Amino acid sequence: MFNARIVNKLSQSVSACQTVYPGNEAMIIPSVAQPGGSVSLNVVPSSYWLGTSSQFYVNLAGSSTEQCIWGNDDKPIGNWAPYIFGGGQARDGNTYISVQYNPLYTSMGFKTTDAYNVKIQCTGGKCNFPTGGQCKCEQGVCSVNNGCTVTLPQGASADFVIY
């Protein structure tokens, strides 16, 4: 679908690791947003395998394709990365994209305030934001408890802005 991308405003690269569906759910499909750059995300259409969505584990600043592996509780990479971005098209034609802090990251005592900030920004068409008109995770707190979702009607597009 490619109606969502990561825009990196940081001075270091950031890797997003897409999970493999169908398959073993390993987060081994990398997309790397270079400093000051952007990268499109592969948000799957509603016709994709069993109507599943795309999930991206988004690593800390300074990451590369090498961090798109299984992590563990002392290595916050891959499935232990600080953020999870989601995206998928529903049968109604709308695309839904989301951001949340990764529960594995926070459950092991990693601090969300040590990660960068993320906001979803509409770049084309009319995006539908949650109550309050924004969707972001900033300074360790998301604008909606436990993360938020933005609706992209057909023709709309949005960025996950990392800053």
C-alpha positions in Angstrom: 0.0 0.0 0.0 2.9 2.3 0.8 0.6 5.1 2.2 2.7 5.3 5.4 6.3 6.0 6.0 8.9 6.9 8.7 10.4 10.3 8.6 13.6 10.5 10.7 14.4 13.9 12.2 17.1 12.4 14.4 20.9 12.5 13.9 21.1 8.7 13.8 19.5 6.0 11.7 16.5 4.1 13.0 15.5 0.6 11.9 11.9 -0.7 11.7 11.6 -4.5 11.6 8.5 -5.9 10.0 7.2 -9.3 11.2 6.9 -12.2 8.8 3.3 -13.2 8.2 2.6 -16.0 7.4 5.6 -17.7 8.9 7.4 -17.6 12.2 6.5 -14.0 13.1 10.2 -13.1 13.2 10.8 -9.4 12.8 13.4 -9.8 10.0 12.2 -7.5 7.2 14.2 -4.3 7.7 13.4 -0.8 6.7 16.0 1.8 7.8 15.3 5.6 8.0 18.6 7.4 7.7 19.1 10.7 9.6 17.0 13.4 8.0 15.5 10.8 5.6 12.4 8.7 5.2 11.5 5.2 4.3 8.2 3.8 3.1 6.5 1.0 5.2 4.9 -2.0 3.6 1.4 -1.7 5.0 -0.5 -4.7 3.6 -3.9 -4.6 1.9 -7.0 -6.3 3.3 -6.5 -9.1 0.8 -3.2 -10.1 2.4 -3.0 -13.4 4.3 -6.1 -13.9 6.4 -6.6 -10.1 6.5 -3.6 -9.7 8.8 -1.9 -6.3 9.3 1.7 -5.3 9.3 3.6 -5.0 12.5 6.9 -3.2 12.9 9.2 -3.3 15.9 11.1 0.1 15.8 14.6 0.1 17.3 16.4 2.8 19.2 18.3 5.5 17.4 21.6 4.3 16.0 20.2 1.0 14.8 20.6 -0.7 11.4 19.4 -3.9 9.6 21.5 -5.9 12.0 19.1 -5.2 14.9 16.1 -6.8 13.1 16.5 -10.0 15.1 15.0 -11.7 18.1 16.1 -9.6 21.1 16.0 -10.4 24.8 15.5 -8.7 28.2 19.0 -7.3 28.3 19.1 -6.3 24.6 16.2 -4.0 23.6 16.2 -4.7 19.9 13.9 -6.5 17.5 10.9 -7.8 19.4 12.2 -5.9 22.5 12.5 -2.5 20.6 10.9 0.5 22.3 8.1 1.0 19.8 5.6 -1.0 17.8 4.1 0.6 14.7 1.1 -1.1 13.1 -0.7 -0.7 9.8 -3.3 -2.5 7.8 -6.2 -2.0 5.4 -9.6 -3.1 6.5 -12.3 -4.5 4.3 -14.0 -1.0 4.4 -11.0 0.3 2.4 -9.6 2.4 5.3 -6.1 1.9 6.4 -5.4 2.0 10.1 -2.0 2.9 11.5 -0.9 2.9 15.1 2.0 3.6 17.5 2.5 2.3 21.0 5.3 1.6 23.4 6.3 -2.0 23.3 5.1 -3.8 26.5 8.2 -6.1 26.4 10.4 -3.0 26.5 8.6 -1.4 29.4 8.1 -4.6 31.4 11.8 -5.1 31.8 12.4 -1.7 33.2 13.6 0.1 30.1 12.5 3.7 30.3 10.2 5.1 27.6 11.7 8.5 28.3 15.1 7.2 27.0 13.6 6.6 23.6 12.9 9.3 21.0 9.5 10.8 20.4 7.0 9.7 17.6 4.0 11.5 16.1 1.7 10.5 13.3 1.3 13.4 10.8 -1.2 13.4 7.9 0.6 14.1 4.6 -2.2 13.7 2.1 -6.0 13.5 2.1 -7.9 13.7 5.3 -6.7 11.6 8.2 -9.0 10.8 11.1 -7.2 11.2 14.5 -8.4 10.1 17.9 -10.2 12.4 20.3 -7.8 15.4 20.9 -6.8 15.5 17.3 -3.3 14.0 17.7 -1.5 10.7 17.9 1.9 10.8 19.5 4.2 9.2 22.1 6.4 11.9 23.6 8.6 12.1 26.7 7.4 8.6 27.7 3.7 9.2 27.4 1.3 8.6 24.5 -1.5 11.0 23.7 -4.0 8.1 24.1 -3.3 5.6 26.9 -1.5 2.5 25.6 -0.9 4.1 22.1 -3.2 5.4 19.5 -4.6 4.7 16.0 -5.2 7.0 13.0 -7.6 6.2 10.2 -6.5 6.8 6.6 -9.4 6.8 4.3 -8.7 5.9 0.7 -6.3 8.4 -0.8 -4.9 9.6 2.5 -1.3 9.1 3.6 0.7 9.7 6.8 4.1 9.8 8.3 5.4 8.4 11.6 7.7 11.3 12.4 10.6 10.3 14.7 12.1 13.3 16.6 
